Amino acid sequence: MNDLSSPRSSAPSLTRDLVHITRAKPISGADMEAVALFTLDALANSIAGRNSEPGRILSEWYGGNAANTVPDAGRVAFLLGGLCHILETDDLHRESVVHPGCVVVPAAFALAEKHGHGGRALLTAILHGFEAATRIGMAVGPAHYRIWHNTATCGPFGAALAAASLLDLEDEAAVHALGNAGSQSSGLWQFLDTGAMTKHLHAGHAAEAGVRAAELAALGFTGPPQILEGEKGFFRATCPDADPEAVTRDPQAPWQLTRTSIKPWPSCRHTHPTIDAGEELQARLRADKVGIDAIDEIEVETYQAALDVCDRPVATSDYEAKFSLQHSIAAALIYPQVNFDAFGDKARSACAPLAARVKVKRAEPWASAYPVSWGGRVTVRLASGAEYAAERTNAKGDPEAPLSREDMIAKAKMLLSHGKAGDPDRLVDAILGLADGGEIPRLDLY
């Protein structure tokens, strides 16, 4: 049913090559354990996301389903994807600047639940989806990210390949799914100007687009095999400095999921090197009995993308605070823990005087190291003339500074509690049990 062919099906195609190298890649037991942890992180974020104003709106939109009906997989994927991206605690792949978990996991979970797949099939599909979204993300080039939100534009490809795995599509049908997913690729950064809720729509749409594209491909619906490199394709339309070879470069590399970072703090990942350094500086200042009032100036040196997205001297909402280097370093220096409360109304008022003393700038070596490394340096200058400085080549949660298994489980339980999940321990055990072939648990979100 899904063995599609056409007169031009043998023409060169980057998406065809991507399907081939992804499906040929071996999966180890360690890979399965890693993807189970990333699945736990994404689903915990979806559950936590409902405890927010955007989450309540998304849940109201979804509405629910009548008893004894099978939920629509695309609609479920949209809900889970949108919820997952709300609290700014979902994963991030640095080289592609894509949040793959909030797109791929919802798409795969929705289809696996609908068709009754077991845990290993679900986790395999998620590995495939992460690979597609991030490899295409690594190819789009830095100019794309200045206008386009990579998670929204590259995510549909990842959702489509994950869905193709669960629908058991032949290679050529998977290529058609990727072609039609790519034609639905979109997502602009304009929402940052007002802190609009659009970013959550990006993740939900990308997840749903991939599901729809794969479901249609299973029925014989064709798509363009040259969607990436074609004269009227994705790269030509949106990527002035694309690197098409990155899609298939180093096919024997470890799974890109294992190169993906997990967020320890609920804010834009571009703020995390600053927060990480700030927590160290707070401890040193406290040890020397130096109070916040003694700080004359704070300098944050980082890479250009962090300034493009997070140079926000005044944050007027929780969301703006999560995209503010100035607020983030102030919070890291003032509060014992940078958690959800550190971005609320009271925290913004408390941090505002210190945030006003923060200067941000592009500086080396972090500017040139990006996006392979996301780092920075924070210098605290006191009125006395003394200075304290800390820098990070990589932030906490990166593959070079990973969270432990115990840390990831603790984070998931915190998110599940925030989302008022009924039995967090049961859900954690069930999701981690997917690596051993366990059954897919009910989330009770729809």
TORDORO-384135 format. One record per residue (C-alpha): residue number from 1; residue in one letter; x, y, z. Coordinates in nm, 3 decimals. Layout:
// residues N
@nr=NUM rest=A u=X v=Y w=Z
...
***
This chain:
// residues 446
@nr=1 rest=M u=0.000 v=0.000 w=0.000
@nr=2 rest=N u=0.287 v=0.238 w=0.071
@nr=3 rest=D u=0.539 v=0.119 w=-0.190
@nr=4 rest=L u=0.524 v=0.440 w=-0.395
@nr=5 rest=S u=0.705 v=0.495 w=-0.720
@nr=6 rest=S u=0.709 v=0.755 w=-0.995
@nr=7 rest=P u=0.911 v=0.824 w=-1.312
@nr=8 rest=R u=1.139 v=1.057 w=-1.116
@nr=9 rest=S u=1.174 v=0.848 w=-0.798
@nr=10 rest=S u=1.533 v=0.750 w=-0.880
@nr=11 rest=A u=1.656 v=1.111 w=-0.900
@nr=12 rest=P u=1.903 v=1.218 w=-0.629
@nr=13 rest=S u=1.728 v=1.322 w=-0.310
@nr=14 rest=L u=1.867 v=1.439 w=0.023
@nr=15 rest=T u=1.560 v=1.316 w=0.207
@nr=16 rest=R u=1.599 v=0.972 w=0.048
@nr=17 rest=D u=1.960 v=0.960 w=0.161
@nr=18 rest=L u=1.855 v=1.072 w=0.508
@nr=19 rest=V u=1.596 v=0.795 w=0.532
@nr=20 rest=H u=1.854 v=0.538 w=0.426
@nr=21 rest=I u=2.132 v=0.639 w=0.665
@nr=22 rest=T u=1.892 v=0.673 w=0.958
@nr=23 rest=R u=1.729 v=0.337 w=0.909
@nr=24 rest=A u=2.069 v=0.167 w=0.866
@nr=25 rest=K u=2.204 v=0.298 w=1.196
@nr=26 rest=P u=2.237 v=0.033 w=1.471
@nr=27 rest=I u=2.065 v=0.086 w=1.807
@nr=28 rest=S u=2.237 v=-0.028 w=2.126
@nr=29 rest=G u=2.094 v=-0.094 w=2.469
@nr=30 rest=A u=2.251 v=0.231 w=2.590
@nr=31 rest=D u=2.075 v=0.416 w=2.308
@nr=32 rest=M u=1.743 v=0.271 w=2.420
@nr=33 rest=E u=1.803 v=0.380 w=2.779
@nr=34 rest=A u=1.896 v=0.730 w=2.661
@nr=35 rest=V u=1.587 v=0.770 w=2.445
@nr=36 rest=A u=1.366 v=0.650 w=2.730
@nr=37 rest=L u=1.503 v=0.930 w=2.950
@nr=38 rest=F u=1.445 v=1.188 w=2.675
@nr=39 rest=T u=1.092 v=1.056 w=2.628
@nr=40 rest=L u=1.033 v=1.094 w=3.001
@nr=41 rest=D u=1.161 v=1.451 w=2.988
@nr=42 rest=A u=0.934 v=1.547 w=2.696
@nr=43 rest=L u=0.618 v=1.386 w=2.833
@nr=44 rest=A u=0.679 v=1.535 w=3.178
@nr=45 rest=N u=0.709 v=1.874 w=3.010
@nr=46 rest=S u=0.377 v=1.818 w=2.832
@nr=47 rest=I u=0.203 v=1.734 w=3.158
@nr=48 rest=A u=0.362 v=2.030 w=3.337
@nr=49 rest=G u=0.274 v=2.264 w=3.052
@nr=50 rest=R u=-0.097 v=2.232 w=3.117
@nr=51 rest=N u=-0.045 v=2.424 w=3.446
@nr=52 rest=S u=-0.007 v=2.756 w=3.262
@nr=53 rest=E u=-0.231 v=3.002 w=3.084
@nr=54 rest=P u=-0.129 v=2.885 w=2.734
@nr=55 rest=G u=-0.168 v=2.526 w=2.853
@nr=56 rest=R u=-0.520 v=2.588 w=2.974
@nr=57 rest=I u=-0.608 v=2.747 w=2.639
@nr=58 rest=L u=-0.462 v=2.453 w=2.444
@nr=59 rest=S u=-0.648 v=2.205 w=2.665
@nr=60 rest=E u=-0.972 v=2.395 w=2.618
@nr=61 rest=W u=-0.916 v=2.395 w=2.241
@nr=62 rest=Y u=-0.857 v=2.021 w=2.240
@nr=63 rest=G u=-1.180 v=1.971 w=2.429
@nr=64 rest=G u=-1.161 v=1.600 w=2.487
@nr=65 rest=N u=-1.312 v=1.301 w=2.315
@nr=66 rest=A u=-1.633 v=1.110 w=2.361
@nr=67 rest=A u=-1.615 v=0.781 w=2.546
@nr=68 rest=N u=-1.501 v=0.474 w=2.352
@nr=69 rest=T u=-1.352 v=0.672 w=2.064
@nr=70 rest=V u=-0.992 v=0.662 w=1.944
@nr=71 rest=P u=-0.829 v=1.007 w=1.972
@nr=72 rest=D u=-0.711 v=1.157 w=1.645
@nr=73 rest=A u=-0.332 v=1.113 w=1.639
@nr=74 rest=G u=-0.259 v=1.443 w=1.468
@nr=75 rest=R u=-0.475 v=1.637 w=1.711
@nr=76 rest=V u=-0.316 v=1.461 w=2.009
@nr=77 rest=A u=0.032 v=1.533 w=1.869
@nr=78 rest=F u=-0.057 v=1.901 w=1.837
@nr=79 rest=L u=-0.176 v=1.916 w=2.198
@nr=80 rest=L u=0.125 v=1.732 w=2.342
@nr=81 rest=G u=0.370 v=1.933 w=2.131
@nr=82 rest=G u=0.221 v=2.267 w=2.225
@nr=83 rest=L u=0.211 v=2.180 w=2.594
@nr=84 rest=C u=0.568 v=2.047 w=2.591
@nr=85 rest=H u=0.718 v=2.375 w=2.469
@nr=86 rest=I u=0.547 v=2.613 w=2.714
@nr=87 rest=L u=0.764 v=2.609 w=3.026
@nr=88 rest=E u=1.101 v=2.639 w=2.848
@nr=89 rest=T u=1.234 v=2.324 w=3.012
@nr=90 rest=D u=1.235 v=2.093 w=2.709
@nr=91 rest=D u=1.552 v=1.957 w=2.546
@nr=92 rest=L u=1.771 v=2.132 w=2.287
@nr=93 rest=H u=2.017 v=2.013 w=2.021
@nr=94 rest=R u=2.286 v=2.281 w=2.000
@nr=95 rest=E u=2.432 v=2.237 w=1.651
@nr=96 rest=S u=2.086 v=2.251 w=1.492
@nr=97 rest=V u=1.927 v=2.492 w=1.744
@nr=98 rest=V u=1.626 v=2.259 w=1.739
@nr=99 rest=H u=1.413 v=2.144 w=2.034
@nr=100 rest=P u=1.347 v=1.795 w=1.896
@nr=101 rest=G u=1.167 v=1.643 w=2.194
@nr=102 rest=C u=0.867 v=1.876 w=2.187
@nr=103 rest=V u=0.794 v=1.778 w=1.825
@nr=104 rest=V u=0.916 v=1.421 w=1.778
@nr=105 rest=V u=0.800 v=1.265 w=2.106
@nr=106 rest=P u=0.439 v=1.396 w=2.078
@nr=107 rest=A u=0.409 v=1.275 w=1.718
@nr=108 rest=A u=0.551 v=0.932 w=1.796
@nr=109 rest=F u=0.360 v=0.890 w=2.120
@nr=110 rest=A u=0.026 v=0.981 w=1.960
@nr=111 rest=L u=0.069 v=0.731 w=1.678
@nr=112 rest=A u=0.210 v=0.454 w=1.899
@nr=113 rest=E u=-0.086 v=0.492 w=2.133
@nr=114 rest=K u=-0.334 v=0.488 w=1.845
@nr=115 rest=H u=-0.190 v=0.174 w=1.684
@nr=116 rest=G u=-0.102 v=-0.015 w=2.003
@nr=117 rest=H u=0.275 v=-0.026 w=1.954
@nr=118 rest=G u=0.509 v=-0.138 w=2.230
@nr=119 rest=G u=0.784 v=0.058 w=2.392
@nr=120 rest=R u=1.073 v=-0.043 w=2.169
@nr=121 rest=A u=0.888 v=0.054 w=1.852
@nr=122 rest=L u=0.806 v=0.392 w=2.005
@nr=123 rest=L u=1.163 v=0.458 w=2.117
@nr=124 rest=T u=1.307 v=0.351 w=1.781
@nr=125 rest=A u=1.075 v=0.595 w=1.605
@nr=126 rest=I u=1.183 v=0.874 w=1.840
@nr=127 rest=L u=1.550 v=0.808 w=1.765
@nr=128 rest=H u=1.473 v=0.832 w=1.393
@nr=129 rest=G u=1.278 v=1.153 w=1.440
@nr=130 rest=F u=1.551 v=1.323 w=1.643
@nr=131 rest=E u=1.800 v=1.227 w=1.373
@nr=132 rest=A u=1.596 v=1.381 w=1.091
@nr=133 rest=A u=1.504 v=1.705 w=1.268
@nr=134 rest=T u=1.856 v=1.775 w=1.392
@nr=135 rest=R u=2.044 v=1.677 w=1.076
@nr=136 rest=I u=1.825 v=1.909 w=0.870
@nr=137 rest=G u=1.862 v=2.170 w=1.143
@nr=138 rest=M u=2.241 v=2.148 w=1.115
@nr=139 rest=A u=2.209 v=2.216 w=0.743
@nr=140 rest=V u=1.992 v=2.530 w=0.748
@nr=141 rest=G u=2.275 v=2.771 w=0.834
@nr=142 rest=P u=2.286 v=3.053 w=1.092
@nr=143 rest=A u=2.102 v=3.309 w=0.877
@nr=144 rest=H u=1.787 v=3.095 w=0.883
@nr=145 rest=Y u=1.768 v=3.118 w=1.263
@nr=146 rest=R u=1.758 v=3.497 w=1.262
@nr=147 rest=I u=1.406 v=3.492 w=1.116
@nr=148 rest=W u=1.287 v=3.133 w=1.130
@nr=149 rest=H u=1.236 v=2.923 w=1.444
@nr=150 rest=N u=1.432 v=2.605 w=1.369
@nr=151 rest=T u=1.212 v=2.386 w=1.587
@nr=152 rest=A u=0.910 v=2.490 w=1.381
@nr=153 rest=T u=1.079 v=2.461 w=1.042
@nr=154 rest=C u=1.291 v=2.147 w=1.091
@nr=155 rest=G u=1.058 v=1.975 w=1.337
@nr=156 rest=P u=0.803 v=1.853 w=1.077
@nr=157 rest=F u=1.074 v=1.643 w=0.911
@nr=158 rest=G u=1.154 v=1.473 w=1.242
@nr=159 rest=A u=0.789 v=1.412 w=1.324
@nr=160 rest=A u=0.735 v=1.267 w=0.977
@nr=161 rest=L u=1.024 v=1.021 w=0.994
@nr=162 rest=A u=0.920 v=0.910 w=1.344
@nr=163 rest=A u=0.566 v=0.859 w=1.219
@nr=164 rest=A u=0.692 v=0.674 w=0.910
@nr=165 rest=S u=0.870 v=0.429 w=1.139
@nr=166 rest=L u=0.556 v=0.355 w=1.341
@nr=167 rest=L u=0.342 v=0.325 w=1.027
@nr=168 rest=D u=0.599 v=0.085 w=0.878
@nr=169 rest=L u=0.635 v=0.289 w=0.561
@nr=170 rest=E u=0.868 v=0.166 w=0.289
@nr=171 rest=D u=1.164 v=0.396 w=0.222
@nr=172 rest=E u=1.006 v=0.569 w=-0.076
@nr=173 rest=A u=0.681 v=0.633 w=0.109
@nr=174 rest=A u=0.887 v=0.784 w=0.394
@nr=175 rest=V u=1.053 v=1.015 w=0.140
@nr=176 rest=H u=0.710 v=1.132 w=0.027
@nr=177 rest=A u=0.612 v=1.190 w=0.389
@nr=178 rest=L u=0.920 v=1.407 w=0.441
@nr=179 rest=G u=0.843 v=1.597 w=0.122
@nr=180 rest=N u=0.495 v=1.691 w=0.234
@nr=181 rest=A u=0.609 v=1.762 w=0.589
@nr=182 rest=G u=0.866 v=2.006 w=0.450
@nr=183 rest=S u=0.602 v=2.191 w=0.251
@nr=184 rest=Q u=0.429 v=2.262 w=0.584
@nr=185 rest=S u=0.748 v=2.396 w=0.741
@nr=186 rest=S u=0.703 v=2.740 w=0.898
@nr=187 rest=G u=0.749 v=2.943 w=1.215
@nr=188 rest=L u=0.871 v=3.301 w=1.258
@nr=189 rest=W u=1.037 v=3.474 w=1.554
@nr=190 rest=Q u=0.811 v=3.779 w=1.541
@nr=191 rest=F u=0.625 v=3.664 w=1.853
@nr=192 rest=L u=0.925 v=3.766 w=2.065
@nr=193 rest=D u=0.839 v=4.135 w=2.030
@nr=194 rest=T u=0.525 v=4.096 w=2.240
@nr=195 rest=G u=0.580 v=3.765 w=2.420
@nr=196 rest=A u=0.287 v=3.613 w=2.229
@nr=197 rest=M u=0.200 v=3.245 w=2.275
@nr=198 rest=T u=0.289 v=3.157 w=1.915
@nr=199 rest=K u=0.603 v=2.958 w=2.006
@nr=200 rest=H u=0.387 v=2.682 w=2.152
@nr=201 rest=L u=0.183 v=2.671 w=1.831
@nr=202 rest=H u=0.512 v=2.609 w=1.646
@nr=203 rest=A u=0.583 v=2.285 w=1.830
@nr=204 rest=G u=0.225 v=2.161 w=1.808
@nr=205 rest=H u=0.195 v=2.233 w=1.436
@nr=206 rest=A u=0.531 v=2.069 w=1.357
@nr=207 rest=A u=0.427 v=1.751 w=1.540
@nr=208 rest=E u=0.087 v=1.739 w=1.374
@nr=209 rest=A u=0.227 v=1.816 w=1.027
@nr=210 rest=G u=0.462 v=1.520 w=1.046
@nr=211 rest=V u=0.186 v=1.284 w=1.156
@nr=212 rest=R u=-0.046 v=1.398 w=0.878
@nr=213 rest=A u=0.225 v=1.374 w=0.614
@nr=214 rest=A u=0.310 v=1.016 w=0.712
@nr=215 rest=E u=-0.051 v=0.904 w=0.743
@nr=216 rest=L u=-0.122 v=1.039 w=0.395
@nr=217 rest=A u=0.193 v=0.877 w=0.254
@nr=218 rest=A u=0.067 v=0.543 w=0.387
@nr=219 rest=L u=-0.239 v=0.590 w=0.162
@nr=220 rest=G u=-0.033 v=0.676 w=-0.148
@nr=221 rest=F u=-0.020 v=1.055 w=-0.119
@nr=222 rest=T u=0.303 v=1.171 w=-0.285
@nr=223 rest=G u=0.541 v=1.450 w=-0.191
@nr=224 rest=P u=0.850 v=1.612 w=-0.348
@nr=225 rest=P u=1.170 v=1.408 w=-0.297
@nr=226 rest=Q u=1.383 v=1.719 w=-0.350
@nr=227 rest=I u=1.196 v=1.927 w=-0.091
@nr=228 rest=L u=1.526 v=2.031 w=0.068
@nr=229 rest=E u=1.760 v=2.100 w=-0.223
@nr=230 rest=G u=1.517 v=2.168 w=-0.508
@nr=231 rest=E u=1.508 v=2.496 w=-0.699
@nr=232 rest=K u=1.183 v=2.582 w=-0.522
@nr=233 rest=G u=1.259 v=2.388 w=-0.207
@nr=234 rest=F u=1.322 v=2.456 w=0.160
@nr=235 rest=F u=1.687 v=2.560 w=0.143
@nr=236 rest=R u=1.638 v=2.794 w=-0.153
@nr=237 rest=A u=1.337 v=2.959 w=0.012
@nr=238 rest=T u=1.457 v=3.007 w=0.369
@nr=239 rest=C u=1.830 v=2.935 w=0.404
@nr=240 rest=P u=2.072 v=3.194 w=0.254
@nr=241 rest=D u=2.376 v=3.005 w=0.386
@nr=242 rest=A u=2.256 v=2.645 w=0.386
@nr=243 rest=D u=2.502 v=2.357 w=0.420
@nr=244 rest=P u=2.315 v=2.073 w=0.242
@nr=245 rest=E u=2.597 v=1.823 w=0.299
@nr=246 rest=A u=2.528 v=1.841 w=0.673
@nr=247 rest=V u=2.211 v=1.637 w=0.621
@nr=248 rest=T u=2.410 v=1.322 w=0.556
@nr=249 rest=R u=2.754 v=1.414 w=0.690
@nr=250 rest=D u=2.926 v=1.152 w=0.911
@nr=251 rest=P u=2.650 v=0.890 w=0.892
@nr=252 rest=Q u=2.833 v=0.664 w=1.140
@nr=253 rest=A u=2.824 v=0.928 w=1.415
@nr=254 rest=P u=2.638 v=0.849 w=1.738
@nr=255 rest=W u=2.266 v=0.912 w=1.736
@nr=256 rest=Q u=2.198 v=1.286 w=1.747
@nr=257 rest=L u=1.970 v=1.227 w=2.046
@nr=258 rest=T u=2.282 v=1.152 w=2.248
@nr=259 rest=R u=2.420 v=1.492 w=2.138
@nr=260 rest=T u=2.111 v=1.671 w=2.269
@nr=261 rest=S u=2.111 v=1.882 w=2.584
@nr=262 rest=I u=1.862 v=1.863 w=2.870
@nr=263 rest=K u=1.760 v=2.188 w=3.037
@nr=264 rest=P u=1.802 v=2.217 w=3.415
@nr=265 rest=W u=1.642 v=2.565 w=3.429
@nr=266 rest=P u=1.303 v=2.685 w=3.294
@nr=267 rest=S u=1.426 v=2.951 w=3.052
@nr=268 rest=C u=1.561 v=2.989 w=2.700
@nr=269 rest=R u=1.868 v=2.771 w=2.655
@nr=270 rest=H u=2.068 v=3.077 w=2.545
@nr=271 rest=T u=2.045 v=3.203 w=2.905
@nr=272 rest=H u=2.180 v=2.882 w=3.059
@nr=273 rest=P u=2.556 v=2.939 w=3.033
@nr=274 rest=T u=2.493 v=3.271 w=3.208
@nr=275 rest=I u=2.278 v=3.111 w=3.480
@nr=276 rest=D u=2.532 v=2.832 w=3.526
@nr=277 rest=A u=2.815 v=3.082 w=3.574
@nr=278 rest=G u=2.590 v=3.302 w=3.789
@nr=279 rest=E u=2.522 v=3.024 w=4.037
@nr=280 rest=E u=2.895 v=2.974 w=4.082
@nr=281 rest=L u=2.944 v=3.346 w=4.134
@nr=282 rest=Q u=2.665 v=3.363 w=4.390
@nr=283 rest=A u=2.836 v=3.094 w=4.597
@nr=284 rest=R u=3.170 v=3.278 w=4.579
@nr=285 rest=L u=3.014 v=3.612 w=4.673
@nr=286 rest=R u=2.831 v=3.455 w=4.967
@nr=287 rest=A u=3.150 v=3.285 w=5.084
@nr=288 rest=D u=3.321 v=3.625 w=5.086
@nr=289 rest=K u=3.017 v=3.785 w=5.255
@nr=290 rest=V u=2.960 v=4.021 w=4.960
@nr=291 rest=G u=2.604 v=4.144 w=4.927
@nr=292 rest=I u=2.413 v=4.222 w=4.608
@nr=293 rest=D u=2.417 v=4.595 w=4.694
@nr=294 rest=A u=2.795 v=4.593 w=4.657
@nr=295 rest=I u=2.768 v=4.506 w=4.286
@nr=296 rest=D u=2.835 v=4.804 w=4.059
@nr=297 rest=E u=2.813 v=4.632 w=3.720
@nr=298 rest=I u=2.770 v=4.290 w=3.561
@nr=299 rest=E u=2.907 v=4.208 w=3.217
@nr=300 rest=V u=2.781 v=3.909 w=3.018
@nr=301 rest=E u=2.997 v=3.806 w=2.723
@nr=302 rest=T u=2.843 v=3.553 w=2.487
@nr=303 rest=Y u=2.766 v=3.465 w=2.123
@nr=304 rest=Q u=2.551 v=3.661 w=1.879
@nr=305 rest=A u=2.246 v=3.432 w=1.874
@nr=306 rest=A u=2.206 v=3.472 w=2.250
@nr=307 rest=L u=2.196 v=3.850 w=2.201
@nr=308 rest=D u=1.957 v=3.825 w=1.908
@nr=309 rest=V u=1.705 v=3.628 w=2.112
@nr=310 rest=C u=1.772 v=3.722 w=2.476
@nr=311 rest=D u=1.903 v=4.079 w=2.498
@nr=312 rest=R u=1.603 v=4.208 w=2.694
@nr=313 rest=P u=1.699 v=4.465 w=2.963
@nr=314 rest=V u=1.342 v=4.496 w=3.095
@nr=315 rest=A u=1.118 v=4.191 w=3.129
@nr=316 rest=T u=0.750 v=4.269 w=3.178
@nr=317 rest=S u=0.618 v=3.909 w=3.191
@nr=318 rest=D u=0.726 v=3.561 w=3.295
@nr=319 rest=Y u=0.784 v=3.478 w=2.931
@nr=320 rest=E u=0.998 v=3.784 w=2.860
@nr=321 rest=A u=1.201 v=3.708 w=3.172
@nr=322 rest=K u=1.276 v=3.360 w=3.037
@nr=323 rest=F u=1.420 v=3.528 w=2.728
@nr=324 rest=S u=1.628 v=3.786 w=2.914
@nr=325 rest=L u=1.998 v=3.750 w=2.983
@nr=326 rest=Q u=1.972 v=4.048 w=3.216
@nr=327 rest=H u=1.698 v=3.899 w=3.431
@nr=328 rest=S u=1.851 v=3.552 w=3.424
@nr=329 rest=I u=2.188 v=3.656 w=3.564
@nr=330 rest=A u=2.019 v=3.870 w=3.828
@nr=331 rest=A u=1.802 v=3.575 w=3.933
@nr=332 rest=A u=2.103 v=3.343 w=3.941
@nr=333 rest=L u=2.284 v=3.582 w=4.175
@nr=334 rest=I u=1.986 v=3.651 w=4.401
@nr=335 rest=Y u=1.789 v=3.327 w=4.437
@nr=336 rest=P u=1.911 v=2.998 w=4.584
@nr=337 rest=Q u=1.746 v=2.812 w=4.296
@nr=338 rest=V u=1.645 v=2.931 w=3.949
@nr=339 rest=N u=1.305 v=2.763 w=3.925
@nr=340 rest=F u=0.963 v=2.863 w=3.792
@nr=341 rest=D u=0.919 v=3.119 w=4.070
@nr=342 rest=A u=1.238 v=3.299 w=3.965
@nr=343 rest=F u=1.057 v=3.442 w=3.660
@nr=344 rest=G u=0.730 v=3.549 w=3.822
@nr=345 rest=D u=0.600 v=3.895 w=3.912
@nr=346 rest=K u=0.772 v=3.914 w=4.252
@nr=347 rest=A u=1.101 v=3.788 w=4.115
@nr=348 rest=R u=1.100 v=4.037 w=3.827
@nr=349 rest=S u=1.047 v=4.323 w=4.072
@nr=350 rest=A u=1.320 v=4.196 w=4.301
@nr=351 rest=C u=1.566 v=4.141 w=4.015
@nr=352 rest=A u=1.498 v=4.461 w=3.821
@nr=353 rest=P u=1.750 v=4.687 w=4.003
@nr=354 rest=L u=2.031 v=4.435 w=3.952
@nr=355 rest=A u=1.923 v=4.356 w=3.594
@nr=356 rest=A u=1.956 v=4.727 w=3.515
@nr=357 rest=R u=2.327 v=4.701 w=3.596
@nr=358 rest=V u=2.387 v=4.425 w=3.339
@nr=359 rest=K u=2.569 v=4.489 w=3.012
@nr=360 rest=V u=2.573 v=4.223 w=2.739
@nr=361 rest=K u=2.814 v=4.189 w=2.448
@nr=362 rest=R u=2.929 v=3.953 w=2.176
@nr=363 rest=A u=3.276 v=3.822 w=2.253
@nr=364 rest=E u=3.527 v=3.555 w=2.162
@nr=365 rest=P u=3.585 v=3.267 w=2.193
@nr=366 rest=W u=3.215 v=3.202 w=2.247
@nr=367 rest=A u=3.101 v=3.379 w=1.930
@nr=368 rest=S u=3.309 v=3.156 w=1.703
@nr=369 rest=A u=3.243 v=2.840 w=1.904
@nr=370 rest=Y u=2.866 v=2.869 w=1.855
@nr=371 rest=P u=2.666 v=2.659 w=1.769
@nr=372 rest=V u=2.895 v=2.366 w=1.851
@nr=373 rest=S u=2.937 v=2.510 w=2.200
@nr=374 rest=W u=2.700 v=2.747 w=2.380
@nr=375 rest=G u=2.912 v=2.930 w=2.633
@nr=376 rest=G u=2.989 v=3.264 w=2.787
@nr=377 rest=R u=3.156 v=3.459 w=3.063
@nr=378 rest=V u=3.002 v=3.661 w=3.346
@nr=379 rest=T u=3.205 v=3.929 w=3.526
@nr=380 rest=V u=3.074 v=4.090 w=3.844
@nr=381 rest=R u=3.240 v=4.423 w=3.926
@nr=382 rest=L u=3.205 v=4.565 w=4.276
@nr=383 rest=A u=3.197 v=4.929 w=4.376
@nr=384 rest=S u=3.526 v=4.862 w=4.554
@nr=385 rest=G u=3.690 v=4.776 w=4.222
@nr=386 rest=A u=3.712 v=4.403 w=4.293
@nr=387 rest=E u=3.598 v=4.159 w=4.024
@nr=388 rest=Y u=3.457 v=3.809 w=4.024
@nr=389 rest=A u=3.434 v=3.613 w=3.697
@nr=390 rest=A u=3.312 v=3.273 w=3.586
@nr=391 rest=E u=3.284 v=3.125 w=3.239
@nr=392 rest=R u=3.133 v=2.822 w=3.076
@nr=393 rest=T u=3.236 v=2.651 w=2.753
@nr=394 rest=N u=2.929 v=2.433 w=2.784
@nr=395 rest=A u=2.629 v=2.473 w=3.011
@nr=396 rest=K u=2.501 v=2.224 w=3.264
@nr=397 rest=G u=2.290 v=1.964 w=3.085
@nr=398 rest=D u=2.504 v=1.959 w=2.769
@nr=399 rest=P u=2.655 v=1.623 w=2.662
@nr=400 rest=E u=2.989 v=1.746 w=2.798
@nr=401 rest=A u=2.828 v=1.832 w=3.134
@nr=402 rest=P u=2.532 v=1.595 w=3.144
@nr=403 rest=L u=2.263 v=1.561 w=3.403
@nr=404 rest=S u=2.279 v=1.222 w=3.573
@nr=405 rest=R u=2.000 v=0.969 w=3.539
@nr=406 rest=E u=1.895 v=1.057 w=3.892
@nr=407 rest=D u=1.894 v=1.429 w=3.804
@nr=408 rest=M u=1.673 v=1.366 w=3.502
@nr=409 rest=I u=1.429 v=1.157 w=3.703
@nr=410 rest=A u=1.417 v=1.423 w=3.975
@nr=411 rest=K u=1.350 v=1.690 w=3.712
@nr=412 rest=A u=1.072 v=1.479 w=3.561
@nr=413 rest=K u=0.907 v=1.428 w=3.899
@nr=414 rest=M u=0.925 v=1.803 w=3.964
@nr=415 rest=L u=0.754 v=1.869 w=3.631
@nr=416 rest=L u=0.492 v=1.600 w=3.692
@nr=417 rest=S u=0.413 v=1.748 w=4.032
@nr=418 rest=H u=0.388 v=2.094 w=3.876
@nr=419 rest=G u=0.140 v=1.950 w=3.627
@nr=420 rest=K u=-0.054 v=1.778 w=3.908
@nr=421 rest=A u=-0.002 v=1.429 w=3.768
@nr=422 rest=G u=-0.188 v=1.170 w=3.973
@nr=423 rest=D u=0.094 v=0.923 w=4.039
@nr=424 rest=P u=0.434 v=1.059 w=3.925
@nr=425 rest=D u=0.631 v=0.753 w=4.042
@nr=426 rest=R u=0.412 v=0.515 w=3.842
@nr=427 rest=L u=0.440 v=0.726 w=3.530
@nr=428 rest=V u=0.819 v=0.758 w=3.559
@nr=429 rest=D u=0.856 v=0.382 w=3.598
@nr=430 rest=A u=0.623 v=0.313 w=3.305
@nr=431 rest=I u=0.803 v=0.549 w=3.068
@nr=432 rest=L u=1.150 v=0.426 w=3.162
@nr=433 rest=G u=1.018 v=0.070 w=3.123
@nr=434 rest=L u=0.960 v=0.137 w=2.753
@nr=435 rest=A u=1.327 v=0.054 w=2.694
@nr=436 rest=D u=1.250 v=-0.303 w=2.802
@nr=437 rest=G u=0.946 v=-0.327 w=2.576
@nr=438 rest=G u=0.689 v=-0.207 w=2.826
@nr=439 rest=E u=0.344 v=-0.087 w=2.729
@nr=440 rest=I u=0.275 v=0.277 w=2.655
@nr=441 rest=P u=0.115 v=0.444 w=2.958
@nr=442 rest=R u=-0.194 v=0.661 w=2.957
@nr=443 rest=L u=-0.123 v=1.028 w=3.022
@nr=444 rest=D u=-0.482 v=1.130 w=3.110
@nr=445 rest=L u=-0.435 v=1.457 w=2.921
@nr=446 rest=Y u=-0.707 v=1.402 w=2.662
***
